[in-house]
């Protein structure tokens, strides 16, 4: 199960956030400390078309659970963002697929 990292009320809500040029790193930990993980996003390309933007990226999720081997999931993705009235950009559509078969 991939935890919900976007909901501030979720027990897995992101604890730390770090952005470096073309990479974004997120870390989370369950309240009891039994599960923790790291999410890395590597942005490959951003194309802006008026009120929409297409972002090509690769995300890697590492999950560590107590008593289990570390699990790593890597997927290539294309996200479509829409420009909002308040000036922010929000994902309106996304497509993710395994980085290798």
QUIKA-V566663 format. One record per backbone hydrogen bond with DSSP energy under -1.0 kcal/mol. NH is the residue of the N-H (numbers start at 1). CO is the residue of the C=O. If there is no record, write none. Layout:
BEGIN
nh-><NH & NH>
co-><CO & CO>
END
This chain:
BEGIN
nh-><10 & 13 & 15 & 16 & 18 & 20 & 23 & 24 & 25 & 26 & 27 & 28 & 30 & 33 & 36 & 37 & 38 & 39 & 40 & 41 & 42 & 43 & 44 & 45 & 47 & 49 & 52 & 53 & 54 & 55 & 56 & 57 & 58 & 59 & 60 & 61 & 62 & 63 & 64 & 66 & 68 & 71 & 73 & 75 & 76 & 77 & 78 & 79 & 80 & 81 & 82 & 83 & 84 & 87 & 90 & 92 & 93 & 95 & 97 & 99>
co-><7 & 10 & 27 & 27 & 25 & 23 & 20 & 41 & 18 & 39 & 16 & 37 & 35 & 30 & 64 & 28 & 62 & 26 & 60 & 24 & 58 & 22 & 56 & 56 & 54 & 52 & 49 & 81 & 47 & 79 & 45 & 77 & 42 & 75 & 40 & 73 & 38 & 71 & 36 & 34 & 65 & 63 & 61 & 59 & 97 & 57 & 95 & 55 & 93 & 53 & 90 & 51 & 88 & 84 & 82 & 80 & 80 & 78 & 76 & 74>
END
